Amino acid sequence: MSIPILYTSVVVVALCFLLAALIPLRPLNRRLAGPDPQLQLVLKAVRGGAWQPAADLMKAAGTDWERRTHYARHLAYSAAYDGDGWLRAWQAAAPDDPDAFLIAACARVRRAWRLRGGRVASATSQQQFAGFHQELAAARGELAQAARLCPKDPMPHAEMISVALGLGCRKGDMDALWAEVEARSPHHFGAHAAALQYFCSKWRGSRAEVEEFAARAARQAPRGSLLATLPLFAWYEEVDLKGDAAGLFGTPQVIALVDAALEDVAAADDHPYLAHARHLLAYFLVRQRRYRAALEQFRQVDGYVDAIPWRYSPWGKISYRSHRSRAVWGALLARR
């Protein structure tokens, strides 16, 4: 083969790869992990100043604690980052509404973390830390009141984990807080995902602690709760995120973690956090060169990137497109 022909072939292959990486050409959604038409309509409404759709959404969630947590966190994020005029109007119109109070408390937690910023402690100013700690202390009181208003709801206690993380609460306090969560919803994925961060070595725990926590939760949970994915999240946090995963994705241990997570996801019909599990599975399956299985996960969440691992990187959208492209091409080539 002549050099010009070889060069042309390389260019064509590269262009095809880039095209696959760029599909879909529409902008990627960095606010959600997957499609949720009802929630998306409500978020659009509150950004326009309307609070009633948010109240209706929370009421419709009822005692589906996972869904209630999912909705409350997104509404709180919108209040903290897009403006809270709608939330203040809600509180003015219904001052005794526990849902409005809960979302306001959660929004305060979001504002606290926004004040801190996402940089490491050594690159965060004393002024940032002061505002961060002040807001978290206020949020702790508001969440305690929310827990009194909604005594059966695990959400205020689950959200308190983010406060415990920021304020550096002792393990004994965390244990007491976790007991409150388990008493209300022992297999609550949203709370477990928050607690997993607390027990990670980058925050208040260690690799041994977070792996033990994740393994115990997975062992005790029913299929479809998504808690069988926790050990995979823990491995990502403690091994891959630290750059120690080279050559380990294809080991029997990690393959077993992925297979267990796949079984749990297959049984998790309509779980509000299902998209988050799919993103992590897609990433691991690509790294294990299980491209067809990875592509199936990507199909379910395509166009959305607010999930681990993409949210950890400033180049998360590019990383998402790159891994998705590898899944597409790997699946195509595997058919031949």
GIVENZI-V232185 format. One record per residue. N is the residue number from 0. RES is the residue in one letter. OMEGA is omega in whole degrees, 0 to 359 (none if undefined). NEAR is the number of other ideal C-beta (glycine too) atoms within 10 Angstrom. D_LAST is the distance of its C-alpha to the last C-alpha in Angstrom with 2 decimals. Layout:
BEGIN
{{N RES OMEGA NEAR D_LAST} {N RES OMEGA NEAR D_LAST}}
END
This chain:
BEGIN
{{0 M 181 7 23.44} {1 S 182 7 26.45} {2 I 179 7 27.18} {3 P 180 8 27.27} {4 I 178 9 23.85} {5 L 181 10 22.46} {6 Y 179 11 24.40} {7 T 180 11 23.17} {8 S 179 11 19.49} {9 V 180 10 20.29} {10 V 180 10 22.24} {11 V 180 10 19.59} {12 V 180 11 17.01} {13 A 179 10 19.93} {14 L 178 10 20.97} {15 C 179 12 17.65} {16 F 180 15 17.71} {17 L 179 12 21.31} {18 L 178 12 20.77} {19 A 180 17 18.33} {20 A 183 17 20.91} {21 L 179 11 23.72} {22 I 2 13 22.45} {23 P 182 10 24.47} {24 L 178 6 27.09} {25 R 179 8 29.88} {26 P 178 8 31.88} {27 L 182 16 30.84} {28 N 181 15 33.43} {29 R 179 13 35.07} {30 R 182 15 37.48} {31 L 178 18 35.27} {32 A 181 23 32.34} {33 G 182 21 31.02} {34 P 177 14 32.18} {35 D 188 17 35.65} {36 P 182 7 37.25} {37 Q 179 12 40.61} {38 L 181 18 41.01} {39 Q 177 14 39.90} {40 L 180 11 42.60} {41 V 179 23 45.19} {42 L 176 22 44.37} {43 K 181 12 44.76} {44 A 182 17 48.06} {45 V 176 26 49.53} {46 R 176 13 48.67} {47 G 176 10 50.79} {48 G 182 10 53.61} {49 A 182 15 53.35} {50 W 185 23 53.74} {51 Q 177 15 53.96} {52 P 178 18 50.18} {53 A 178 25 49.80} {54 A 179 19 52.61} {55 D 180 13 51.09} {56 L 180 23 47.69} {57 M 179 21 49.28} {58 K 181 11 51.46} {59 A 179 12 48.54} {60 A 177 18 46.80} {61 G 179 9 49.79} {62 T 170 9 49.39} {63 D 191 12 45.60} {64 W 178 22 46.08} {65 E 182 21 42.48} {66 R 178 20 42.33} {67 R 178 24 45.84} {68 T 179 26 44.94} {69 H 180 22 41.82} {70 Y 184 25 43.92} {71 A 181 27 46.89} {72 R 179 21 44.94} {73 H 178 24 43.35} {74 L 178 30 46.71} {75 A 179 23 48.44} {76 Y 179 19 46.00} {77 S 179 23 46.67} {78 A 182 24 50.40} {79 A 187 19 50.24} {80 Y 184 13 48.11} {81 D 184 13 48.64} {82 G 186 13 52.27} {83 D 178 21 54.13} {84 G 179 14 56.52} {85 W 181 22 55.03} {86 L 177 21 55.41} {87 R 176 14 59.02} {88 A 178 16 59.72} {89 W 181 24 58.30} {90 Q 178 17 60.51} {91 A 181 10 63.50} {92 A 182 12 62.98} {93 A 186 15 62.28} {94 P 181 9 63.77} {95 D 182 8 63.40} {96 D 182 17 59.74} {97 P 179 18 58.01} {98 D 178 23 54.57} {99 A 180 23 55.83} {100 F 180 22 57.45} {101 L 182 27 54.30} {102 I 178 31 52.16} {103 A 178 20 54.93} {104 A 179 27 54.99} {105 C 178 28 51.21} {106 A 179 23 51.44} {107 R 175 23 54.04} {108 V 179 26 51.66} {109 R 179 20 49.07} {110 R 178 21 51.79} {111 A 181 24 52.80} {112 W 176 18 49.35} {113 R 178 15 49.20} {114 L 180 18 52.54} {115 R 185 19 51.32} {116 G 185 13 48.20} {117 G 182 10 44.99} {118 R 180 10 46.14} {119 V 186 8 47.13} {120 A 183 8 50.72} {121 S 180 5 52.00} {122 A 180 9 50.94} {123 T 185 15 52.44} {124 S 177 11 56.07} {125 Q 178 7 58.93} {126 Q 177 9 59.45} {127 Q 180 15 55.90} {128 F 181 15 56.38} {129 A 178 11 59.74} {130 G 179 16 58.40} {131 F 183 20 55.41} {132 H 179 16 57.65} {133 Q 180 12 60.17} {134 E 179 21 57.64} {135 L 179 22 56.08} {136 A 178 13 59.55} {137 A 180 16 60.30} {138 A 180 27 56.99} {139 R 178 21 57.77} {140 G 180 12 60.97} {141 E 178 20 59.34} {142 L 177 24 56.60} {143 A 177 13 59.33} {144 Q 177 15 61.04} {145 A 178 25 57.81} {146 A 177 22 57.49} {147 R 179 11 61.06} {148 L 181 15 60.35} {149 C 189 17 57.18} {150 P 181 9 58.02} {151 K 186 10 55.13} {152 D 178 21 52.43} {153 P 187 23 50.47} {154 M 180 29 49.44} {155 P 180 26 52.57} {156 H 177 24 52.19} {157 A 180 29 48.45} {158 E 179 28 49.24} {159 M 178 27 52.03} {160 I 177 24 49.48} {161 S 176 21 48.65} {162 V 179 24 52.40} {163 A 179 22 52.70} {164 L 184 19 49.93} {165 G 182 21 51.72} {166 L 178 15 55.20} {167 G 181 10 54.29} {168 C 181 18 55.60} {169 R 182 10 56.35} {170 K 179 13 54.26} {171 G 177 8 57.06} {172 D 178 13 56.98} {173 M 178 19 53.22} {174 D 179 9 53.60} {175 A 178 12 56.20} {176 L 181 20 54.03} {177 W 177 21 51.06} {178 A 177 10 53.39} {179 E 178 15 54.19} {180 V 184 23 50.52} {181 E 179 15 49.86} {182 A 183 11 53.02} {183 R 183 19 51.65} {184 S 189 21 47.89} {185 P 182 15 46.73} {186 H 184 17 42.98} {187 H 185 25 43.04} {188 F 181 27 39.78} {189 G 179 26 41.28} {190 A 179 27 44.16} {191 H 180 28 42.04} {192 A 177 20 39.84} {193 A 180 20 43.08} {194 A 178 25 44.61} {195 L 178 21 41.58} {196 Q 180 17 42.38} {197 Y 185 21 45.99} {198 F 177 23 45.13} {199 C 181 22 42.72} {200 S 180 14 44.19} {201 K 178 12 44.07} {202 W 189 15 46.63} {203 R 185 18 48.97} {204 G 182 21 47.25} {205 S 178 12 45.14} {206 R 180 16 41.77} {207 A 181 11 43.36} {208 E 184 17 44.94} {209 V 178 27 41.94} {210 E 177 20 39.70} {211 E 179 14 42.46} {212 F 182 21 42.93} {213 A 181 26 39.23} {214 A 180 14 38.87} {215 R 179 13 42.06} {216 A 180 23 41.05} {217 A 183 22 37.66} {218 R 187 10 39.41} {219 Q 189 11 42.06} {220 A 174 19 40.13} {221 P 177 10 38.86} {222 R 181 14 35.19} {223 G 178 18 34.39} {224 S 184 23 36.87} {225 L 181 26 34.13} {226 L 174 25 36.32} {227 A 176 26 33.67} {228 T 184 30 31.98} {229 L 178 28 35.13} {230 P 177 26 34.38} {231 L 175 23 31.15} {232 F 180 23 33.26} {233 A 179 24 35.81} {234 W 178 24 33.36} {235 Y 182 20 32.10} {236 E 189 24 35.75} {237 E 183 22 37.03} {238 V 186 17 34.25} {239 D 184 18 31.62} {240 L 179 15 34.14} {241 K 179 12 36.35} {242 G 183 7 33.73} {243 D 189 10 33.68} {244 A 184 16 30.13} {245 A 177 8 28.51} {246 G 186 7 26.43} {247 L 183 13 27.48} {248 F 182 20 24.74} {249 G 180 11 22.88} {250 T 180 12 26.12} {251 P 181 7 26.83} {252 Q 184 9 29.52} {253 V 176 21 27.45} {254 I 179 14 24.55} {255 A 177 11 27.33} {256 L 180 24 28.75} {257 V 181 22 25.53} {258 D 178 12 25.02} {259 A 179 16 28.68} {260 A 178 25 28.34} {261 L 178 21 25.35} {262 E 180 13 27.55} {263 D 179 25 30.44} {264 V 180 22 28.58} {265 A 181 10 27.33} {266 A 186 14 31.03} {267 A 182 21 32.43} {268 D 174 8 32.72} {269 D 176 7 34.26} {270 H 184 19 35.39} {271 P 179 23 36.62} {272 Y 182 23 35.05} {273 L 182 20 31.63} {274 A 180 19 30.11} {275 H 179 24 31.37} {276 A 181 29 29.59} {277 R 179 25 26.28} {278 H 181 25 26.53} {279 L 178 22 27.19} {280 L 180 25 24.44} {281 A 179 26 21.87} {282 Y 182 26 23.21} {283 F 181 26 23.13} {284 L 175 25 19.66} {285 V 181 23 18.33} {286 R 177 18 20.54} {287 Q 180 16 19.18} {288 R 175 13 15.52} {289 R 195 23 15.08} {290 Y 180 19 13.46} {291 R 179 13 12.87} {292 A 178 18 16.44} {293 A 181 26 17.71} {294 L 178 22 16.47} {295 E 177 17 18.32} {296 Q 179 24 21.41} {297 F 182 24 21.23} {298 R 184 12 21.12} {299 Q 186 16 24.42} {300 V 188 25 26.26} {301 D 179 18 24.83} {302 G 182 14 27.65} {303 Y 186 21 29.92} {304 V 180 22 30.47} {305 D 182 20 33.76} {306 A 171 24 32.42} {307 I 11 18 32.03} {308 P 189 21 30.47} {309 W 185 23 30.53} {310 R 180 14 34.26} {311 Y 187 13 35.29} {312 S 173 11 34.27} {313 P 177 8 35.95} {314 W 185 10 32.51} {315 G 180 18 31.05} {316 K 179 14 29.57} {317 I 179 13 27.78} {318 S 178 16 26.52} {319 Y 182 26 25.29} {320 R 181 20 23.43} {321 S 180 15 21.96} {322 H 177 22 20.66} {323 R 179 25 19.41} {324 S 178 20 17.52} {325 R 179 19 15.93} {326 A 180 26 14.91} {327 V 183 19 13.47} {328 W 178 17 11.43} {329 G 179 17 10.48} {330 A 179 17 9.37} {331 L 182 13 7.35} {332 L 181 9 5.58} {333 A 181 12 5.50} {334 R 184 6 3.78} {335 R none 4 0.00}}
END
